[in-house]
Every structure is written in structure tokens, then in C-alpha cells.
Amino acid sequence: MKPMIKSPLQIARASYQPKLPTALKGNVVLKEGAATESVADQADIKTLFPNTYGMPLISFEAGVKKEYPAVAAGVILSGGQAPGGHNVICGLFDGLKALNPNNKLYGFLAGPSGLVDHNYIELTKEIVDEYRNTGGFDIIGSGRTKLEEEWQYDKGTEICKKLGINAIVIIGGDDSNTNACVLAEYYSQKKTGIQVIGCPKTIDGDLKNEMIETSFGFDTACKVYSELIGNIQRDANSAKKYWHFIRLMGRSASHITLECALQSQPNICIVSEEVEAKNQTLNDVVDDIIKVIVHRAEHGLNFGTILIPEGLIEFIPAVKKLISELNDLLAHNEDFNALNTDEEKRQYVKGMLSPVSAEVYRSLPKGIAKQLTLDRDPHGNVQVSLIETEKLLIEMVAKRLAQLKAEGSYKGKFSALNHFFGYEGRCAIPSNFDADYTYSLGYTASVLISEGKTGYMSSVRNLTAPAAEWIAGGVPITMMMNMEKRHGKMKPVIQKALVQLDGAPFQYFAKHRESWGDEKSSYIYPGPIQYYGPTEVCDQPTRTLLLEQEK
Amino acid sequence: MKPMIKSPLQIARASYQPKLPTALKGNVVLKEGAATESVADQADIKTLFPNTYGMPLISFEAGVKKEYPAVAAGVILSGGQAPGGHNVICGLFDGLKALNPNNKLYGFLAGPSGLVDHNYIELTKEIVDEYRNTGGFDIIGSGRTKLEEEWQYDKGTEICKKLGINAIVIIGGDDSNTNACVLAEYYSQKKTGIQVIGCPKTIDGDLKNEMIETSFGFDTACKVYSELIGNIQRDANSAKKYWHFIRLMGRSASHITLECALQSQPNICIVSEEVEAKNQTLNDVVDDIIKVIVHRAEHGLNFGTILIPEGLIEFIPAVKKLISELNDLLAHNEDFNALNTDEEKRQYVKGMLSPVSAEVYRSLPKGIAKQLTLDRDPHGNVQVSLIETEKLLIEMVAKRLAQLKAEGSYKGKFSALNHFFGYEGRCAIPSNFDADYTYSLGYTASVLISEGKTGYMSSVRNLTAPAAEWIAGGVPITMMMNMEKRHGKMKPVIQKALVQLDGAPFQYFAKHRESWGDEKSSYIYPGPIQYYGPTEVCDQPTRTLLLEQEK
């Protein structure tokens, strides 16, 4: 047998032609709306961004043929992978070449550091063609270097001047786009002539607002996780013997978990934002889980599924306080470090914590408590991301159920399995939705560049309509900003979008969750992403987006 | 928004009509081959199965219309879930109804215990239609009760007589089919008139032989795991900072791991059967891994993927011996149980083990050693399935790399992430291959029943050809049997198919693995199972099957 180089789907998928909004298919004319304001702190933001504040919204419409001077652009992938990143670059490349065949595109390597360290390649048709409709960020690599210092910006100017680059496109999340905005302002102030355009990327779905309906990658990642959750639910419903505790990526917001719940209808789904709003303790969360488990056990059903957002414990006010006290208490604490046994350390910590935090500490399973005190990062901080919240909850639930059993108020059997899904979805082959959306975002960026715009985020809206009806344009990044405290200082940043408890997706969930948790299972089995076949199977946006845009 | 009851794919997939071999599409004539022999221990097997030994192979061909008397069948799902189980039942139902509209099908509930406890439902068109082409075993549930005692068989006779059931179809793995064969023999001896037909099920792929080319579910499960492995590889190749240690289901054989490696081409793949054949120690396995990690680090690549079969440590002769010694040593050992601290227990165990096993015990990370001595099942046995082998290997690899770094022979960075995939694939929506194969297996069973056969396994062969050319028929289960020691007694059992080191799949792997592990990545990204679209994307059998049948 001949060695395989690519899978059949990789080969077939290479020839997919992403759908574009009608306005981008031919000649484009740019329409400017009214001047904009930032979402909050207008005076501060205006002062900080004198050159890029208040610019109008931009939309594109079909127009007459227009000649654009040749430009060169450089593109950067910033932060965690999200399905569709390659198609942003493909759309950008195709758009630039369509607007002027002499346009050039460079890729800075391994994230923002490529701009600073002058690591780059020219992106040719041969290279770009290899990556059409594929997952991953491997075309130029990504990285987490933050562009925050003037010397970095100046190193960027240097390489742009050398290569004749007129514009930089930064594909990233809220932080990277905040930095893109600062960079745009700096380059305007310094009159470098270098434009900066942002693109909204993150599987977490927390970069969105009135003009950015969703970040790319959220659709595909949630569909991959939902496929797996559905499969596990079918297994639970067949084997009838396990409770599956499934933790899902997404530390700062619960959009992924909520969307997966809307797609698969598990018995229980925890939303961090609700836990925080209700000021719940970890025991409260456990009690909520217990209620459903006990109810189902009364009907002979000792199995089910529970979705848990990765960031949960940081949203529990009491645990947050405990972690903060531990960080203050144990960083460079020689007395503590001198103690010999785990038990001595445990007692020492208990004695030093505030009474409330000591109580929370006592309530934690020993393994977790130990992890909080012993596994610390180089700065002495608790490594929250290492805590396997799903195992923590299994342990606490099992303990509580054992008590209830002893008291006679629970007669079921409890066996649990744990799962964590994250890396399985960040580099999946983008869904048709994400393939089309990202290609359109990249194409839109090429027009913004050719029109000489800077400080804008590429925006494609009306996303629950067919792609032909999508509205492409640009949104001033300053419009999304407010002032927030970061590392003790007030900074201009893009507002992070958490799950809104009064928003349609959460409201739909809140209305139906009781029935999902009862003895009649409401499991849905989404199955794997389909790229071919009926449009209702292949081209659906997320439930979150459908609910948010429902008339 | 209206509540969702089913996903778009569930709705679309319901109307898929599985492909059948041409011979089964119209009237069928049964062809008998020569008499058969068991694979080994012919005299013993013949003595134990006087009524069902030596029966001929059966194949079906297109024939003339034949009238069959009405029959009733009962179907049982036995053991772990595998994609396609529902379609076996659908094929069986459709076949029975096509052969005689008065035929009936009952389903025994929750596995073999349904037969014994007289729990059953009649399977009607309305019920069956709800489950066409779906994953899971929830139509009638499954269970792990073993049919091994005569009183169980007699309880079965009782309910079959009551319902007028002429035949029982047992859908299960090697053990369940062994029991099906014993049951067939018993019913023949007792002249109950109840036939027994088996169906080859298991995602593990270890029920196969000359006449059974593959067990159903293996195709779909491996494709789901390979999708995830591919996604993780794309992530590894983009982020360039993690080694992903991925453990895959399959305790008794490494077919799943090997097939996933053939589909995704990871940097490293461990095959338990090879480890055993080479008499490797755990340190040898670690050294093999280290070689690849160090080589890639020398080229600046501090990332990669490693596939690990779930059953690995039970295949390592030295660990197997250690576990066996621990089981003998610690079961009901009051001296040990009276010890107070973990350290005392550790020392006690070390003192009692053979020198060789004590050395292995010392070489294990403390957490694992503790798990081996403390986490024991109710019979006092080590719970091997709880051991997270991927974490064990990460710990041992990290330790070894730290030594090499201190010695100056390794300069890389090692960060690892762990994954375990099993429950994610057992109930996936069956691939076209599994949907067609299982439907054909069920349909074949209906003909075997109507032809009055017993002690046969439903067999569909020539599986790498288009479904129309598949060869349907029956194989005497005694043909697959030999004598093996089980719980100290010689028993007739179906030979379990392990990975053959001289077989084509392993040989292909062995030939290419070095290049997969080197600095040029050979990753393949299979993507999710597709049900629509080009046939080369949607209808491919496994690489294992393609290699095994390559001319």
C-alpha cells in the first residue's frame, strides 16, 4: 500500500470554495455610518486614542470598478488556535490579489514575536493553497507574546519599512485586538503610514458585541465538543451505569459550555456566570447536582451527564477569596516552606486563613487542598488551570451521596467517569460556517486595507442569514473599549463578553434545564460536523447565535 | 425558539438506506461448503459440541422465491456498546419481515439477563424505525450477565416456549459468542427446537478470523478517535509546545491503537503485543519514547503525539508478574491491613516481593505504586483498569529527561498533556461502513434463522469491495474455538485475535514508524466521519482491513 500523505477528507476539502457575502463578490463600494463612541469611559478612551477614536462604522456594498494602488500586508496569528485561522489568511490573500494582482502578503512567524524579531515569510499562492479550509495555525504558527511596548512597535516599523508593508492584520482575541488598537494609534501618531486591522478570533466566544456577532472558531469547537458529549450521552443511556462529568475549555466565560448544552441537552450544566451572580459556594453547586442525581435515582436512573466550564472555581466567590489569600500567604513564605509533612503544611495554612476561607479549605477534598497549597507556579501562585474541577466535583458529590445514603434519603448507585475536552476542538477542520465566516473576515480585511483604514476590526454580520446576505465592513476597535483595572492600573481594553443571564441563550437554557434533568431524558445526539449533504445539517450556525438573533 | 427533539443529522440520518450485498436483495438460496474443523483442539471441541461441531460453511446466493414458515426470534445485546448494534436489529427485523410478514421479533432487555429474567418487548416497526442508523444500544439496553449455567438456559427455554420464539440472536464479543455456542449445543441436545445465532460485535476488533473479517463498531470507533488524534496533532503542530500522551480503549488487544496510528501517523505508537513479544520492561518502553523525544528536540521540535493502548501494562511481562504477586500477597492479608501509614505499607510490600518484582515496584512512580497496593477491588485484586497509563508514562519520561538534561544529552523542553478516549466512540452514529455491515449482518441472521440453522455466527465477507459484492453467510462458531485455561480450568473458547506482528497492518506500521517519529512530521488529519459526499471520503473501510486484504 502506498504511504498516505493526506486523508481523503483533507484532499476533498481542499477544493471547497467558501461562500462570500454578495457585496464582496464583485466591485465594492465603502459606505460610512455615523461617528462612533466607546461603550464606556468615552472621555478617557478618546484621550488615549486621539487618532483612532470616533471613526465611523463601515459597511461594504456592491459598487463600480475602482483601481487600488498596490499594497503589501503582513498577517499575525496571536494566541490559542481556533478553527478557521487559515481561511482568514486565504480570504485576505485572495482579496488582496483580486483588488490588485501586485498586492503582496507576508506572514509573521510564531505570533506577534515574528513582527518584533523580524521572522517572516512571503505567502505565495502555492503556500496558501496548501492550507485552504484546514484547521490549525501551522501555516505561520502562533504565539502569546504581547505587543505592549514602544520598542516592540518600533521594531515592527523597521521591518514594515524594509518590506514595504502598509498594513498589519492581527488575528486574535480580546487582548490581542486591544493591543492592535494601541498599535494602530501609535502608528498613526508616529505617522508611519502603517495601518492595523484586527480579526475576532477565539473558540471561547467571549469576544463579541453589537457589531461582532461571534468570534470565529466558536462554532466548530462547540460542534466537536457537542459531538463527543452526544456520543457519551448515548453511551450513558445505553450502559445506564455512569454519571459522566465533562469539563469543557473556556476559563473566562461559559459560552462554550452553554452552547454545548443547547446542542446536546445534558442532565446538568453549570454556568459560571450564574454561580457568581447567585454568590454560590462550592457546596451549593454540589447540592444543585445532588438534587438531579437523587431525583433520577428515585426513578431508577443512576446515570447522566454534567457539563462543567473550565473556569468554574474561579467564579465561586468564596474559592476566589481562598485562592487570593493563599497567594498572599504562601508566596515566598519561608516558615511554610520549612515545614516537613503535608499534614503540618495543612495545619499551618488552616491557622493562617481567615475563618471563612479556612472553612472553605476544610470543605475541599484533601487532594485538591494539597494541590492548592503545594503545586504553585514560579511566582508562588496557585495554578488554577491544573485543578481538575470535574474530579473535585465527583469527589464532593460522592461524599455527599454517601451521607444521604446513610441517612436513608438516597438509595441509588453512584459511579462517575470524568472527561476534559479542549485541545480536541481548537484545530478541527472548520465547519462550513467557520470556513465561510473566516474567509469573509479575511476578504473584508483586504478591502479595509486597500481603502486605507486603520484601527478597525474586520466585521461580518447578519450571520444567521445565508452567507450571500451577510453584511461585511469594519468596526472601530475603540468602539468596543472601556477602562478596566489590570495589574493595579487602569487600562483601555475591549470589554470581555461573559454569558448574559438575561440574554436569550441563557434564558432558553434556564427555561428548559429542569426537564433535561428529570427522569425523561432529553438527550440530543448532534453527531460529527458534516461538510457535505443537506444544508440544514451542514450550514447551521450555533444555537447561541440563532437564539441571540431570533426575532 | 421551539425545543429541539433531535439534531439535524439525527433527522437526516434516519432515512439512510443501508447497502446490502446483492445476494440478499432478492430471493436467497443457501449454499453449503465442506464440513469444518475447529482452529485447534479438534477432539476436545468435537466431544464438547457433538451436535454443532463440524457443520459446513454457508454462503447465500441469489435464488428463486421460497416460502418460509413464520418464525419468532429474540435478540440480545451483550457487553459494551459498539456503533451499529441498532442496525443489526433493523436488518434482522427487515429480513424477518421480508421472508415472511408474519415473522416476529422480540428484544430481551438489558442484556442476557433479559432472557433469564423474562424481561422483553416485542420490537415493532414503530420502535425499530426510531433507531435506524443510530449509535448506542438503548433500543433494548445491554448488560454483562454471562449465560453460563444450565438453570439460565432453562429459564431461557421457558420464555421462548411461552412466546413461541424459535431462535435467539446474541450480539456480542468473543465471550458472548462462546456462550452463544454453548447455548446452541445445549438447546440442540435438549431438543428444545430453539436455534442460536451469534453476531460479531466489539469496537476492540479482537473478534476476527479467516471468516469474520472484522467485528462491527471497530470502524466507527477508530474513526472517531482518529478524528480527535488528528485534531490534537494539528494543535501540537501549531502550538509547538506539548507532547500529547493519548491512551485509547482496548484492554486485551492493540487493534484500536494500531488502526488509529495508521489513520493519523503519530510520532510514537506503542503496540502491547510487540512489547510482550520483545519482553520489554516499562523502562524499555520509556527509553523507546525518550529516543524520539530527544531526536525531535535536537531539531527544535518539543512537541508530538504518542498513542498508548489501554491494556499496555498488563502486556509488560515484569509488571504482569508484579501484579500477580501483589494479588497473591495482599488478598485478605491481615498483617498488611493492620499497618498504619502508606510508607509502612510500601516497605512491607517491598520486603515480601520477589527481588525482580521489588525492583519493578521501586521503579514505579510513588502514586502508581500506591494505587497498586491500596486501590483494590472487593476480591483484593489490583484494579488495573484504573491505572492511568498515560500519566504513568508522562511521569517516567519527565524523570528520565531530567536526568538526561543534567547529563547534558538533552536540551529540549518537555511539557505533556494527557488524554483518554473510549466512551467518546462506543456509541457514535455508525459510519456508512458500519451501518451497511451491521444491517447486512442482521439481515443475514434472519436468513440463517429461517433456514433453521443454529450454532452459526452471521458472517459478511469481502468487505473491502463495494457492499453489493459482499458475501453473506454463516460460520459454525465451533470452527473458531480452541481450549484455553480460564480460572484454572480448560474451557472451549473463541480464540481472541491479538495484533499479529507478522500481519500486514503491523508490518506497514513497523516500516513507516521511524519516519513518523523524526523531525519531518507525517501527521495526517482524518477529520470527522462523513455520511454524505464523495465515496472515497464516506465509504472507506479501516486501514487495517485494507492492508489485511491487499492483494
Contacts between the chains, C-beta under 8 A, distances in Angstrom:
chain1	res1	chain2	res2	distance
A	1	B	508	6.4
A	1	B	546	6.7
A	1	B	547	5.9
A	1	B	550	5.7
A	3	B	512	6.3
A	4	B	265	7.4
A	4	B	524	5.9
A	4	B	543	8.0
A	5	B	524	7.6
A	6	B	524	6.5
A	6	B	525	7.7
A	7	B	230	7.3
A	7	B	263	7.3
A	7	B	524	5.2
A	7	B	525	6.0
A	7	B	526	4.4
A	7	B	527	6.3
A	8	B	534	7.5
A	8	B	536	4.8
A	8	B	537	4.6
A	8	B	540	6.3
A	9	B	525	8.0
A	9	B	526	6.6
A	9	B	527	4.0
A	9	B	528	7.9
A	9	B	530	6.4
A	9	B	537	5.2
A	10	B	524	7.4
A	10	B	525	5.7
A	10	B	526	8.0
A	10	B	527	6.8
A	12	B	533	6.8
A	12	B	534	5.4
A	12	B	536	7.5
A	12	B	537	5.0
A	13	B	527	7.2
A	80	B	239	7.8
A	81	B	234	7.9
A	81	B	235	5.8
A	81	B	238	5.0
A	81	B	239	6.6
A	110	B	240	7.8
A	134	B	234	7.7
A	134	B	525	7.4
A	135	B	231	6.7
A	135	B	234	5.0
A	135	B	525	7.0
A	136	B	234	3.9
A	136	B	235	7.0
A	136	B	237	6.4
A	136	B	238	4.5
A	137	B	238	4.0
A	137	B	239	7.8
A	138	B	234	6.8
A	138	B	237	4.8
A	138	B	238	4.6
A	141	B	238	6.6
A	141	B	240	6.6
A	142	B	238	6.1
A	142	B	239	7.0
A	224	B	231	7.0
A	224	B	528	7.7
A	227	B	528	7.0
A	228	B	228	7.8
A	228	B	424	4.8
A	230	B	7	7.3
A	231	B	135	6.6
A	231	B	224	7.0
A	231	B	423	7.5
A	231	B	424	5.3
A	231	B	425	6.8
A	231	B	426	7.6
A	231	B	427	5.3
A	231	B	428	4.9
A	232	B	423	5.3
A	232	B	424	6.3
A	232	B	427	7.6
A	234	B	81	7.9
A	234	B	134	7.7
A	234	B	135	5.0
A	234	B	136	3.8
A	234	B	138	6.8
A	234	B	427	3.7
A	234	B	428	7.9
A	235	B	81	5.7
A	235	B	136	7.0
A	235	B	423	5.1
A	235	B	426	5.4
A	235	B	427	4.2
A	237	B	136	6.4
A	237	B	138	4.8
A	238	B	81	5.0
A	238	B	136	4.5
A	238	B	137	4.0
A	238	B	138	4.6
A	238	B	141	6.6
A	238	B	142	6.1
A	238	B	427	6.0
A	239	B	80	7.8
A	239	B	81	6.6
A	239	B	137	7.8
A	239	B	142	7.0
A	240	B	110	7.8
A	240	B	141	6.6
A	242	B	423	8.0
A	244	B	423	7.1
A	263	B	7	7.3
A	265	B	4	7.4
A	417	B	423	6.5
A	419	B	423	7.5
A	419	B	424	7.7
A	423	B	231	7.5
A	423	B	232	5.3
A	423	B	235	5.1
A	423	B	244	7.1
A	423	B	417	6.6
A	423	B	419	7.5
A	424	B	228	4.8
A	424	B	231	5.3
A	424	B	232	6.3
A	424	B	419	7.7
A	425	B	231	6.8
A	426	B	231	7.6
A	426	B	235	5.4
A	427	B	231	5.2
A	427	B	232	7.6
A	427	B	234	3.7
A	427	B	235	4.2
A	427	B	238	6.0
A	428	B	231	4.9
A	428	B	234	8.0
A	428	B	527	7.7
A	428	B	528	7.7
A	429	B	525	6.9
A	429	B	527	4.7
A	429	B	528	7.5
A	508	B	1	6.4
A	512	B	3	6.4
A	524	B	4	5.9
A	524	B	5	7.7
A	524	B	6	6.5
A	524	B	7	5.2
A	524	B	10	7.4
A	525	B	6	7.7
A	525	B	7	6.0
A	525	B	9	8.0
A	525	B	10	5.7
A	525	B	134	7.3
A	525	B	135	7.0
A	525	B	429	6.9
A	526	B	7	4.4
A	526	B	9	6.6
A	526	B	10	8.0
A	527	B	7	6.3
A	527	B	9	4.0
A	527	B	10	6.8
A	527	B	13	7.2
A	527	B	428	7.6
A	527	B	429	4.6
A	528	B	9	7.9
A	528	B	224	7.7
A	528	B	227	7.0
A	528	B	428	7.7
A	528	B	429	7.5
A	528	B	528	3.4
A	528	B	529	5.2
A	528	B	530	7.8
A	529	B	528	5.2
A	530	B	9	6.3
A	530	B	528	7.8
A	530	B	530	6.4
A	530	B	531	6.6
A	530	B	532	6.3
A	531	B	530	6.6
A	531	B	533	6.8
A	532	B	530	6.3
A	532	B	532	4.4
A	532	B	533	3.1
A	532	B	534	7.6
A	532	B	537	7.7
A	533	B	12	6.8
A	533	B	531	6.8
A	533	B	532	3.1
A	533	B	533	6.7
A	534	B	8	7.5
A	534	B	12	5.4
A	534	B	532	7.6
A	536	B	8	4.7
A	536	B	12	7.5
A	537	B	8	4.6
A	537	B	9	5.2
A	537	B	12	5.1
A	537	B	532	7.7
A	540	B	8	6.3
A	543	B	4	8.0
A	546	B	1	6.8
A	547	B	1	5.9
A	550	B	1	5.7
